[in-house]
């Protein structure tokens, strides 16, 4: 009985991925874009993007410092033509 249930679960997961992959990928892409925009708002000055610095940046910085190094590497990464094809 356990084998049948595992096969049913595997088939369900496969079909879910097959039919919903495009929708889920779109949601994750949108989330990534909004996260990059928000991080640019908070840490824009560190990568040379001029903007006014105010009180709210100082309040938000401690919460977003964990992901700062990875975000900075991702934003400042050199990209070529083949990277743009996938977007």
DRENVEXVO-954348 format. One line per field, with one value per residue: residue number from 1; residue in three letters; x, y, z of N, C-alpha, C, O, CB in turn. Coordinates in Angstrom, 2 decimals. Each point is the difference from the previous one (the first is absolute). Glycine has a CB too. Layout:
BEGIN
resi <- NUM; ...
resn <- Ala; ...
n.east <- X; ...
n.north <- Y; ...
n.up <- Z; ...
ca.east <- X; ...
ca.north <- Y; ...
ca.up <- Z; ...
c.east <- X; ...
c.north <- Y; ...
c.up <- Z; ...
o.east <- X; ...
o.north <- Y; ...
o.up <- Z; ...
cb.east <- X; ...
cb.north <- Y; ...
cb.up <- Z; ...
***
This chain:
BEGIN
resi <- 1; 2; 3; 4; 5; 6; 7; 8; 9; 10; 11; 12; 13; 14; 15; 16; 17; 18; 19; 20; 21; 22; 23; 24; 25; 26; 27; 28; 29; 30; 31; 32; 33; 34; 35; 36; 37; 38; 39; 40; 41; 42; 43; 44; 45; 46; 47; 48; 49; 50; 51; 52; 53; 54; 55; 56; 57; 58; 59; 60; 61; 62; 63; 64; 65; 66; 67; 68; 69; 70; 71; 72; 73; 74; 75; 76; 77; 78; 79; 80; 81; 82; 83; 84; 85; 86; 87
resn <- Unk; Unk; Unk; Unk; Unk; Unk; Unk; Unk; Unk; Unk; Unk; Unk; Unk; Unk; Unk; Unk; Unk; Unk; Unk; Unk; Unk; Unk; Unk; Unk; Unk; Unk; Unk; Unk; Unk; Unk; Unk; Unk; Unk; Unk; Unk; Unk; Unk; Unk; Unk; Unk; Unk; Unk; Unk; Unk; Unk; Unk; Unk; Unk; Unk; Unk; Unk; Unk; Unk; Unk; Unk; Unk; Unk; Unk; Unk; Unk; Unk; Unk; Unk; Unk; Unk; Unk; Unk; Unk; Unk; Unk; Unk; Unk; Unk; Unk; Unk; Unk; Unk; Unk; Unk; Unk; Unk; Unk; Unk; Unk; Unk; Unk; Unk
n.east <- 0.82; 2.92; -0.25; -2.64; 1.21; 2.54; -1.85; -1.74; 2.54; 1.12; -2.69; -0.11; 2.87; -0.61; -2.46; 1.37; 2.25; -2.03; -1.57; 2.20; 2.75; -1.48; -0.90; 2.81; 1.54; -1.92; 0.56; 3.14; -0.04; -1.54; 2.06; 2.47; -1.31; -0.54; 2.98; 1.21; -1.84; 0.94; 3.09; -0.31; -1.24; 2.51; 2.44; -0.73; 2.57; 1.26; -0.13; 0.80; -3.34; 0.65; -2.17; -0.11; 2.02; -3.19; 0.48; -0.25; 3.20; -0.02; -2.47; 1.43; 3.04; -0.99; -1.69; 2.51; 2.78; -1.11; 0.30; 2.80; 1.52; -2.31; -0.52; 3.01; 0.11; -2.62; 1.00; 2.83; -0.88; 1.92; -3.10; 1.54; -2.33; -0.52; -1.37; -2.15; -0.94; -1.41; -1.58
n.north <- -1.20; 1.20; -0.50; 1.70; 2.47; 0.18; 0.12; 2.37; 1.78; -0.30; 1.00; 2.61; 0.97; -0.32; 1.86; 2.33; 0.31; 0.03; 2.55; 1.95; 0.23; 2.63; 0.72; -0.32; 1.82; 2.47; -0.11; 0.09; 2.56; 1.67; -0.72; 1.09; 2.83; 0.54; -0.75; 2.17; 2.29; -0.47; 0.07; 2.85; 1.19; -0.87; 0.72; 2.86; 0.63; -2.90; 0.69; 3.46; 0.40; 3.52; -0.95; 2.51; -1.71; -0.07; -0.95; -2.37; -0.53; -0.44; -2.05; -1.97; -0.35; -2.20; -1.36; -0.13; -1.03; -2.90; 1.12; 2.03; -2.38; -0.77; 2.95; 0.46; -2.55; 0.89; 2.89; -0.78; -2.67; 1.51; -0.42; -1.26; 0.55; -2.27; 1.97; 0.85; -3.10; -0.10; 2.87
n.up <- 0.00; -0.48; -3.15; -0.18; 1.53; -1.91; -2.64; 1.15; 0.56; -2.96; -1.34; 1.79; -0.87; -3.09; 0.03; 1.66; -2.18; -2.42; 0.95; 1.38; -2.17; -0.77; 2.90; 1.32; -2.12; 0.60; 3.08; -0.36; -1.93; 2.15; 2.31; -1.67; -0.47; 3.04; 0.87; -1.97; 1.17; 2.96; -0.64; -1.50; 2.68; 1.71; -1.85; -2.06; 1.66; -0.71; -3.24; 0.10; 0.97; 0.34; 2.32; 1.76; 1.96; 1.24; 2.64; -2.11; -0.21; 3.11; -0.09; -2.16; 1.23; 1.96; -2.39; -2.09; 1.87; -1.11; -2.91; 0.32; -1.31; -1.94; -0.98; -0.84; -1.88; -1.52; -0.77; -1.15; -2.07; -2.28; -1.23; -2.49; -1.61; 2.14; 2.26; -2.23; -0.68; 2.85; -0.33
ca.east <- -0.82; 0.89; 0.58; -1.04; -0.11; 1.18; -0.16; -1.04; 0.60; 0.97; -0.76; -0.63; 1.05; 0.40; -1.04; -0.03; 1.13; -0.20; -1.03; 0.10; 1.36; 0.06; -0.63; 0.86; 1.23; -0.34; -0.14; 1.33; 0.71; -0.53; 0.47; 1.42; 0.11; -0.39; 1.05; 1.12; -0.37; 0.01; 1.39; 0.60; -0.48; 0.67; 1.46; 0.43; 1.20; 1.21; 0.42; 0.15; -1.28; -0.28; -1.35; 0.01; 0.11; -0.86; -0.16; -0.54; 1.09; 0.69; -0.87; -0.13; 1.29; 0.34; -0.78; 0.38; 1.45; 0.32; 0.02; 0.64; 1.15; -0.48; -0.68; 1.01; 0.66; -0.94; -0.27; 1.22; 0.58; 0.09; -0.90; 0.21; -1.17; -0.68; -0.76; -1.22; -0.92; -0.89; -0.97
ca.north <- 1.20; 1.17; 0.20; 0.65; 1.38; 0.74; 0.23; 1.02; 1.28; 0.37; 0.42; 1.28; 1.01; 0.18; 0.74; 1.35; 0.71; 0.12; 0.97; 1.26; 0.51; 1.34; 0.95; 0.13; 0.68; 1.41; 0.57; 0.11; 1.06; 1.28; 0.17; 0.34; 1.38; 0.90; -0.06; 0.78; 1.41; 0.41; 0.04; 1.18; 1.14; 0.04; -0.02; 0.56; 0.82; -0.82; -0.40; 1.18; 0.51; 1.17; 0.27; 0.65; -0.92; 0.49; -0.75; -1.35; -0.87; -0.45; -0.94; -1.25; -0.64; -1.20; -1.15; -0.43; -0.17; -1.41; -0.30; 1.08; -0.46; -0.76; 0.93; 0.85; -0.81; -0.25; 1.24; 0.48; -1.06; 0.34; -0.84; 0.06; -0.19; -1.27; 0.14; 0.76; -0.82; -0.73; 0.93
ca.up <- 0.00; 0.06; -1.33; -0.81; 0.46; -0.44; -1.44; -0.17; 0.41; -1.03; -1.18; 0.33; -0.03; -1.39; -0.73; 0.55; -0.59; -1.45; -0.34; 0.72; 0.01; -0.58; 0.92; 1.17; -0.42; -0.14; 1.33; 0.58; -0.72; 0.48; 1.37; -0.10; -0.49; 1.09; 1.02; -0.50; 0.06; 1.40; 0.44; -0.62; 0.76; 1.30; -0.09; -1.27; 0.10; 0.09; -1.34; -0.82; -0.49; 0.86; 0.47; 1.30; 1.12; 1.06; 1.25; -0.22; -0.41; 1.21; 0.72; -0.75; -0.28; 0.78; -0.42; -1.34; -0.11; -0.24; -1.42; -0.74; -0.79; -1.17; -0.90; -0.63; -1.02; -1.09; -0.74; -0.64; -0.83; -1.43; -0.79; -1.44; -0.84; 0.26; 1.23; -0.30; -0.81; 0.89; 0.61
c.east <- 0.86; 0.60; -0.99; -0.14; 1.20; -0.05; -1.04; 0.55; 1.00; -0.71; -0.65; 1.03; 0.47; -1.01; -0.11; 1.14; -0.18; -0.98; 0.21; 1.39; 0.09; -0.57; 0.91; 1.29; -0.26; -0.12; 1.37; 0.83; -0.46; 0.48; 1.48; 0.20; -0.38; 1.02; 1.21; -0.29; 0.04; 1.42; 0.73; -0.43; 0.75; 1.51; 0.53; 1.28; 1.27; 0.49; 0.03; -1.28; -0.43; -1.48; 0.11; 0.02; -0.85; -0.10; -0.42; 1.07; 0.73; -0.83; -0.08; 1.31; 0.29; -0.76; 0.44; 1.50; 0.39; 0.14; 0.75; 1.14; -0.43; -0.68; 1.00; 0.75; -0.91; -0.23; 1.22; 0.68; 0.00; -0.85; 0.30; -1.31; -0.79; -0.76; -1.33; -1.02; -1.03; -1.06; -0.98
c.north <- 1.27; 0.30; 0.73; 1.47; 0.83; 0.29; 1.09; 1.38; 0.48; 0.49; 1.36; 1.13; 0.29; 0.83; 1.44; 0.84; 0.23; 1.11; 1.38; 0.62; 1.43; 1.07; 0.24; 0.72; 1.48; 0.71; 0.20; 1.09; 1.37; 0.29; 0.41; 1.44; 1.00; 0.00; 0.81; 1.50; 0.52; 0.09; 1.19; 1.25; 0.13; 0.18; 0.62; 0.78; -0.82; -0.47; 1.18; 0.55; 1.17; 0.09; 0.65; -1.05; 0.54; -0.99; -1.44; -0.96; -0.55; -1.00; -1.36; -0.75; -1.23; -1.25; -0.58; -0.19; -1.45; -0.31; 1.01; -0.49; -0.77; 0.91; 0.86; -0.76; -0.22; 1.25; 0.45; -1.04; 0.44; -0.98; 0.15; -0.31; -1.25; 0.01; 0.70; -0.82; -0.67; 0.91; 0.36
c.up <- 0.00; -1.37; -0.90; 0.39; -0.42; -1.50; -0.28; 0.36; -1.05; -1.26; 0.24; -0.05; -1.42; -0.77; 0.50; -0.58; -1.48; -0.35; 0.64; -0.04; -0.52; 0.93; 1.21; -0.36; -0.18; 1.34; 0.64; -0.69; 0.46; 1.43; 0.00; -0.46; 1.09; 1.13; -0.43; 0.05; 1.43; 0.54; -0.63; 0.73; 1.32; -0.13; -1.29; 0.05; 0.02; -1.37; -0.96; -0.59; 0.89; 0.37; 1.37; 1.10; 1.14; 1.17; -0.24; -0.50; 1.22; 0.79; -0.70; -0.18; 0.86; -0.43; -1.33; -0.18; -0.26; -1.49; -0.84; -0.87; -1.25; -1.02; -0.74; -1.09; -1.20; -0.85; -0.79; -0.88; -1.45; -0.79; -1.47; -0.73; 0.37; 1.31; -0.26; -0.78; 0.89; 0.62; -1.02
o.east <- -0.33; 0.22; 0.38; -0.11; -0.14; 0.42; 0.19; -0.26; 0.05; 0.43; -0.02; -0.27; 0.26; 0.37; -0.22; -0.21; 0.38; 0.24; -0.44; 0.21; 0.68; 0.54; 0.22; 0.48; 0.86; 0.44; 0.26; 0.76; 0.82; 0.34; 0.40; 0.86; 0.68; 0.25; 0.58; 0.88; 0.48; 0.34; 0.86; 0.80; 0.35; 0.60; 1.13; 0.79; 1.05; 1.17; 0.18; 0.05; -0.32; -0.87; 1.06; -0.69; 0.14; 0.69; 0.44; -0.09; 0.32; 0.56; -0.15; -0.01; 0.43; 0.53; -0.21; 0.45; 1.05; 0.92; -0.04; 0.08; 0.54; 0.19; -0.16; 0.25; 0.46; -0.07; -0.13; 1.08; -0.97; 0.05; 0.45; -1.06; -1.23; -0.96; -1.00; -1.18; -1.18; -1.08; -0.92
o.north <- 0.99; 1.16; 0.90; 0.87; 1.17; 1.07; 0.84; 0.98; 1.19; 0.98; 0.85; 1.06; 1.15; 0.94; 0.93; 1.14; 1.05; 0.76; 1.01; 1.04; 0.83; 1.10; 1.15; 0.82; 0.81; 1.13; 1.04; 0.71; 0.90; 1.14; 0.87; 0.71; 1.01; 1.04; 0.73; 0.79; 1.10; 0.94; 0.59; 0.93; 1.11; 0.79; -0.30; -0.03; 0.48; -0.32; -0.19; 0.81; -0.20; -0.14; 0.00; -1.02; 1.16; -1.02; -0.90; -1.20; -1.18; -0.91; -1.03; -1.21; -1.00; -1.11; -1.18; -0.26; -0.25; -0.71; -0.06; 0.40; 0.21; -0.16; 0.24; 0.54; 0.03; -0.09; 0.47; 0.25; 0.55; -1.21; 1.05; -0.10; 0.03; -0.76; -0.30; 0.33; -0.07; -0.47; 0.78
o.up <- -0.64; -0.34; -0.75; -0.87; -0.34; -0.45; -0.87; -0.71; -0.31; -0.61; -0.90; -0.56; -0.35; -0.70; -0.79; -0.40; -0.52; -0.94; -0.55; 0.63; 0.60; 0.10; 0.40; 0.78; 0.36; 0.15; 0.60; 0.65; 0.20; 0.32; 0.77; 0.52; 0.17; 0.60; 0.80; 0.33; 0.25; 0.72; 0.65; 0.15; 0.42; 0.73; -0.39; -0.95; -0.43; -0.14; -1.20; -0.92; 1.17; -0.85; 0.62; -0.08; 0.38; 0.02; 0.72; 0.28; 0.06; 0.61; 0.67; -0.21; -0.56; 0.12; -0.26; -1.12; -0.58; -0.40; -1.23; -1.17; -1.08; -1.20; -1.20; -1.08; -1.14; -1.22; -1.13; -0.54; -0.51; 0.22; -0.46; 0.62; -0.01; 0.16; 0.65; 0.03; -0.36; 0.34; 0.26
cb.east <- -1.46; 0.29; 1.01; -1.10; -1.21; 0.92; 0.46; -1.53; -0.36; 1.20; -0.40; -1.41; 0.46; 0.83; -1.01; -0.84; 1.07; 0.25; -1.10; -2.00; 0.12; -0.72; -2.51; -1.46; -0.07; -1.60; -2.52; -0.86; -0.57; -2.37; -2.07; -0.34; -1.19; -2.64; -1.39; -0.25; -1.92; -2.59; -0.87; -0.77; -2.61; -2.41; -1.16; -3.12; -2.38; -1.92; -1.14; 2.16; -0.34; 2.79; -2.03; -0.55; 2.19; -1.98; -1.03; -2.12; -0.06; 0.61; -1.18; -1.90; 0.36; -0.04; -1.68; -2.45; -0.76; -2.12; -2.08; -0.70; 0.80; -0.47; -1.82; 0.00; 0.88; -1.03; -1.52; -0.80; 0.18; 2.28; -2.23; 3.48; 2.44; 2.72; 3.13; 2.55; 2.99; 2.95; 2.57
cb.north <- -2.26; -1.69; -2.98; -3.07; -1.95; -2.14; -3.24; -2.68; -1.81; -2.66; -3.26; -2.25; -1.88; -3.13; -3.08; -2.02; -2.05; -3.20; -2.91; -1.86; -3.16; -2.15; -1.90; -2.92; -2.90; -1.69; -2.13; -3.14; -2.40; -1.45; -2.58; -3.10; -1.81; -1.44; -3.01; -2.70; -1.41; -2.00; -3.09; -2.08; -1.37; -2.24; -1.74; 0.10; 1.19; -0.41; -2.06; -1.64; -2.10; 1.34; -1.96; 2.99; -1.89; 2.29; 3.03; 2.22; 2.48; 3.11; 2.98; 2.25; 3.22; 2.61; 2.14; 1.42; 2.19; 0.12; -1.05; 1.14; -0.32; -1.85; -0.23; 0.75; -1.15; -1.65; 0.18; 1.26; -2.33; 2.16; -0.84; -0.58; 1.15; -0.38; 0.37; 1.73; -0.32; -1.12; 0.13
cb.up <- 1.85; 2.72; 1.01; 0.64; 2.27; 2.30; 0.45; 1.22; 2.74; 1.55; 0.30; 2.00; 2.62; 0.79; 0.43; 2.52; 2.25; 0.73; 0.32; 0.83; -0.92; -2.34; -1.15; 0.18; -1.50; -2.26; -0.35; -0.04; -2.17; -1.80; 0.04; -1.01; -2.49; -1.19; -0.09; -1.81; -2.28; -0.42; -0.37; -2.36; -1.47; 0.19; 1.79; 0.36; 1.63; 2.38; 1.62; 0.44; -2.06; -0.21; -1.93; -0.87; -1.08; -1.74; 0.41; -0.78; -2.20; -0.53; 0.17; -0.95; -0.10; 1.77; 1.51; 0.30; 2.10; 2.50; 1.56; 2.99; 3.19; 2.67; 2.72; 3.23; 2.92; 2.63; 2.87; 2.46; 2.13; 0.09; 2.22; -0.31; -1.81; -1.47; 0.65; -0.04; -1.34; 0.13; 1.33
***
